[in-house]
Amino acid sequence: MKTWLITGCSEGGIGAGIAKNALERGYNVVVTARNTDKVKNIVAKYPETALAVVLDVTDKNSIKNCVKTATDKFGKIDVLVNNAGYAYRSSVEEAEDEGVRKMFDTNFFGAVEMIKAVLPGMRENKSGAIINISSIGAARTGAASGYYAASKAALELMSEGLYAEMKPLGIKVMIVEPGAFRTHFYDSSLKGSKNTLEDYKDTAWLRSVEQNVNKAQQPGDPDKAGIPLIEAIESDETPLRLLLGTDAISAVRGALNARLNEIDKWEKISVKTDY
């Protein structure tokens, strides 16, 4: 039986949905959170196959202890899902350095450390899968979301490099770009800067944490998030990127078309650097 380790599984989020779907499928699942009280209901339904483990992806000792606990219980980790993350909203200029770095430590460097922790076992077994939860923000972004999008774009490009390195070793790598889901991402998981510069009142301020209201009308159902992940990762032709939701398909397709149009528009100038 395969074992999944999923980061950021607090109830109500995408990680929790993935954990539920994997458990329903019959997999062993290591269900993690900084506070395991937030995953106890998930684990209680599957006492034989679910294991709650405390995990802070910004703490190397916590990562080490989590991976050891998981392998002691289930023998090995077959699938790692890097889901832990949150958004920091601010204009580029107003952002507080500490807040931005803390977000990168979770969204990017935390995922990197998790990957490093599970890869020795996967390389030894010549099998495994790494799923990195990104965002449609990596394809296109707007005012106040530049830093969050940058953390996800960094995760994606690192994942592309990892994909090339892992393919000859029999280890899969998949990037997941969710659209908008009805989670706490838009309220308790949203951070921001306290700095205010009047010039940004008509751009970044409109999307600040203070202005944000989560109406819980997003199209994505977090309890279905794991269904396409499982299908894609079990496929013989697992994609490098997987979009989640009709809104994600529309947004990313639009962003890519806009970029292609811009390339075409400026091609005559771009080629002027050739010998």
Secondary structure by P-SEA (a helix, b strand, c coil): cbbbbbcccccccaaaaaaaaaaaaccccccccccccccaaaaaaccccbbbbbbccccaaaaaaaaaaaaaacccccbbbcccccccccccccccaaaaaaaaacccaaaaaaaaaaaaaaaaaccbbbbbbbccccccccccaaaaaaaaaaaaaaaaaaaaacccccbbbbbbbbcccccccccccbbbbccccccccccccccccccccccccccccccccaaaaaaaaacccccccccccaaaaaaaaaaaaaaaaaaaaaccccccccc
